[in-house]
Amino acid sequence: MNLNDEIAIYNQGSRTSDGTGGSTTTNVLVARVFANVKPMTGNFSMNFQQLTGSKGYEVWIRTDFDRKPQVGQVIVYEGIYGNINLFVHDIEVGRTRTKLLCRGENRI
């Protein structure tokens, strides 16, 4: 598996009010790494969409024990159609690769 896609991993920062009832979030950059980003497929994808209400993605990165991904972090991936924000939903750590199961920012 080739890690050809560059992603940025952010921690969600604090929310600040914009004065009109909404809020903005400032994200703090944790790391820029290379990854393999692909949408979930098959039955697993359908189950994930039913549970979370959004499209699921698999993000594979190199396992690095100095940098531990956490649930809730934001991954910014520059795709073909622009930037895609992904939110880490689950983490599976392997010996050489770590799989991050992410949900898309847009609800279905």
C-alpha positions as CSV (number, residue, x, y, z in Angstrom):
1,M,0.0,0.0,0.0
2,N,1.5,3.3,-1.1
3,L,1.1,6.4,1.1
4,N,0.9,9.0,-1.6
5,D,-1.7,11.5,-0.2
6,E,-0.5,14.3,2.1
7,I,-2.9,15.0,5.0
8,A,-2.8,17.5,7.9
9,I,-3.9,16.3,11.3
10,Y,-5.5,18.9,13.6
11,N,-6.7,19.0,17.2
12,Q,-10.0,20.7,17.6
13,G,-9.5,24.0,19.4
14,S,-11.9,26.1,21.4
15,R,-15.1,27.5,20.0
16,T,-15.7,31.2,19.8
17,S,-19.0,32.9,19.3
18,D,-19.3,34.9,16.1
19,G,-21.9,37.2,17.6
20,T,-24.9,36.0,15.5
21,G,-25.7,32.8,17.4
22,G,-23.1,30.7,15.6
23,S,-19.6,29.8,16.4
24,T,-16.2,29.2,14.8
25,T,-13.6,26.6,15.8
26,T,-9.9,27.2,15.7
27,N,-8.0,24.0,14.9
28,V,-4.4,23.5,16.0
29,L,-2.0,21.7,13.6
30,V,-0.5,18.5,15.1
31,A,1.3,17.0,12.1
32,R,1.5,16.7,8.3
33,V,2.0,13.1,7.2
34,F,1.6,11.0,4.1
35,A,-1.4,8.6,4.0
36,N,-3.6,6.5,1.8
37,V,-7.1,7.9,1.9
38,K,-10.0,6.0,0.3
39,P,-13.8,5.8,0.9
40,M,-15.2,2.8,2.6
41,T,-16.8,0.2,0.4
42,G,-19.3,-2.6,0.6
43,N,-21.4,-3.8,3.5
44,F,-19.1,-2.1,6.0
45,S,-19.7,1.2,4.3
46,M,-23.5,0.8,4.4
47,N,-23.4,-0.1,8.1
48,F,-21.1,2.8,8.9
49,Q,-23.5,5.2,7.1
50,Q,-26.5,3.9,9.0
51,L,-24.7,4.3,12.4
52,T,-23.1,7.7,11.9
53,G,-25.2,9.3,9.2
54,S,-22.2,10.3,7.1
55,K,-19.9,8.8,4.5
56,G,-17.0,6.8,5.9
57,Y,-13.3,6.9,4.9
58,E,-10.3,4.7,5.7
59,V,-7.1,6.6,6.3
60,W,-3.9,4.5,6.5
61,I,-0.8,6.2,8.0
62,R,2.5,4.8,9.1
63,T,2.5,3.7,12.8
64,D,4.6,6.2,14.8
65,F,4.6,5.7,18.5
66,D,5.8,9.3,19.1
67,R,2.6,10.6,17.5
68,K,-0.6,9.0,18.7
69,P,-3.8,9.8,16.8
70,Q,-6.8,10.4,19.0
71,V,-10.6,10.1,18.4
72,G,-12.1,13.5,17.5
73,Q,-9.1,14.9,15.7
74,V,-9.7,16.5,12.3
75,I,-7.9,15.4,9.2
76,V,-7.8,17.7,6.2
77,Y,-7.3,15.9,2.9
78,E,-6.8,17.8,-0.3
79,G,-8.9,15.6,-2.7
80,I,-9.7,16.0,-6.4
81,Y,-12.6,18.3,-5.7
82,G,-11.0,20.4,-3.0
83,N,-10.3,20.0,0.7
84,I,-12.2,17.3,2.6
85,N,-12.5,17.5,6.4
86,L,-12.6,14.1,8.1
87,F,-13.2,13.4,11.7
88,V,-11.5,10.4,13.4
89,H,-14.1,8.0,14.6
90,D,-12.0,4.9,15.5
91,I,-8.4,3.9,15.4
92,E,-6.8,0.5,14.7
93,V,-3.1,0.3,15.4
94,G,-1.0,-2.3,13.6
95,R,2.7,-3.0,13.7
96,T,3.6,-1.0,10.7
97,R,0.4,0.8,9.7
98,T,-2.4,2.5,11.6
99,K,-5.9,2.6,10.2
100,L,-8.1,5.6,11.1
101,L,-11.8,5.1,10.4
102,C,-13.2,8.6,9.7
103,R,-16.5,10.1,9.0
104,G,-17.0,12.9,6.5
105,E,-18.1,16.4,7.6
106,N,-21.3,16.4,5.5
107,R,-24.3,14.6,6.8
108,I,-26.3,12.4,4.4
